[in-house]
Amino acid sequence: MIHPEKFSLLCSSTAEFADGQISISGEFPPTDPDSSGAITGGTGAYEDVGGEVTVAPSDTGTLLLNFFLVP
């Protein structure tokens, strides 16, 4: 039996908005407060954007996603 020091999953997701979608790829669960994922593509208003999304826990136990878009 082996015991890894760290375990995480690579997550690919899509966030849907009224004017398009943003595709994200990154590590889940977040390993630290500065965890971020890459914006890998988009549709509609987000067709040509890049950038990153950060994931942080909230006080209510949900996850907060902050999108930082680069045109």
ABEGO torsion letter per residue (X at the ends): XBBBABBBBBBBBBBBBAAEBBBBBBBOBBABAABBBBBAEBBEAAAABBEBBBBBBBAAGBBBBBBBBBX
